[in-house]
Amino acid sequence: MCGIIGILGHHEAAPLLVEALKRLEYRGYDSAGIATVNKGRLDRRRAVGKLVNLSDLLVHEPLAGKAGIGHTRWATHGVATVRNAHPHKAGPVAVVHNGIIENFRELRAEIAEAGYAFESETDTETVALLAQLYMARGMTPVEAARETLGRLHGAFALCFLFDGEEDLMIAARKGSPLAIGHGDGEMFVGSDAIALAPLTDRITYLEEGDWAVVTRKGAQIYDAAGRLANRSETRIQIDATRVEKAGYKHFMAKEIAEQPVVLADALKHYLTADGKALHLPGVDFTGVDRLTLVACGTASYACHVAKYWFERLAGLPVDVDVASEFRYREPPLSPASWAVFVSQSGETADTLAALRYAQDKVARTLAVVNVPTSSIARESDLALPILAGVEIGVASTKAFTCQLLVLALLALKAGRDRGVLDDAALAGHLETLGTLPGLMNHTLGLSADITRVAEKLAEAQDILFLGRGPMFPLALEGALKLKEISYIHAEGYASGELKHGPIALIDQHVPVIVLAPRDGLFDKTVSNMQEVMARHGKVLLLSDAAGVAEAGQGCWKTLTLPEVAEPFAPILYAIPAQLLAYHTAIAKGTDVDQPRNLAKSVTVE
Ligand code: F6R
């Protein structure tokens, strides 16, 4: 959420800043801006909307200088206007910011009392004005930044640039990630390694509460207590930060298509060489009495699916919570339980706060994350990477199926450790999981059929998804995916719940997408589907050949998927759900990779 870049370089900064912002645009695209210092003078350019608008502006009004900061915004305080766009500038100070300054109202009052005027509605401008105020009282830029940082409450990543200072940036991290990049006589600051990758592969991740004085010679990093801190430099694998569409029209399409490969890679990572046993060092569920699974959005639906698996395969009680509720409800947690935090980015503010809440209350915290260097990974007792590779499309796809896979493997490990599964049963389940990459490939071949159905779905105002058992959370995920990128109102329901209210919505205009592999619950789901059809509902049935043969008659449309052994069908059925959302969005002409109002990596509450 909001992307930050800072450069103290040897070359003109503006094109490099824009290039880095391009790589950060998935974090926010309400507005973008850059500031540079040239011949001692701080200046900036800002534009509303996509980054291309800023690039256009820079053609007509270029910005020179080899020191600069840049920002892509996901609006929190103040609508998307040029005045609210970053960098915010107050006198000799320019600031870019990710996060929320919670005490900005109180600070604003103080600043106004000191006689300074505000030009924006943002919390960020307060930071620039405060630093300006301190400099006006005689402080140096470094002193003013330090003093300002000490006054801020909330979660933030900040980067300051100053008038007259062509070799100075101040970077600070509290609650939102920030990294420092080391070049050859050049230094950089960025929200993540993805932004910094074209500039350098040598990265230092700031720790919570750190702030740094950055010059071309290097960075002096101070910890939250103000002591000089020694933070290690790591080399990032540039491959792991590649952000290319590789011939696909959208990142989302590429990421959907990548699923067989990344799932196979993840399976290889977590299974022994012969594929017959689990390789999860350090994971032993013996003595664990309960699991709490916490996440947000799509990741939380992966947790809901996993609940069915842990209960069925391991007899282990599971609570699932969305992080934003969990963290403030302060739930009692058993000291013999484990808490698992699932997050693609590993930076989601609520999930991170939930992890911190659970840390001293449970026997163990586990992170199931895509970004192994993320805060959630680093702060958990054990981090299990999902190995999905960089996910750029705002709508999560391959991260979801890889999260499901890692959770499925954990459930199997729990089943074996607790004696619920014997070796033969475990081997059978592993074999099923091993078939998934191939079945996914086959399912991707349904894309043309799905495109035709999607053209019709695009005409709908409301769409319902139904599922039972582990397919119920998949119905929730299918609905989320559809609404976030096509803007069609969609809801997921447990099939059996329909008659308790939502069935009132059914008429001939409401497509109902039924996710029903021919499993033990198939007949029950089909009964609910019949109830929909009896009320002229338009049913799209997704099932395997046997299911479609048995129940397809009378449906508006059917899609036939390969058969997959219980209980792992949700991993496979995620693909048509994603493709339905994708092709419906294409038919509607919406912005698939950067849907309105959204951004990836939600680092604010
Ligand atoms: C939806 C989507 C979001 C994320 C959620 C959590 O397609 O991507 O719902 O799943 O914001 O993000 P992470 O997994 O990064 O914690």
Residues whose N, C-alpha, C, O or C-beta is under 5 A from the ligand:
A	BS01	F6R	C296 G297 T298 A299 V342 S343 Q344 S345 G346 T348 V394 A395 S396 V602
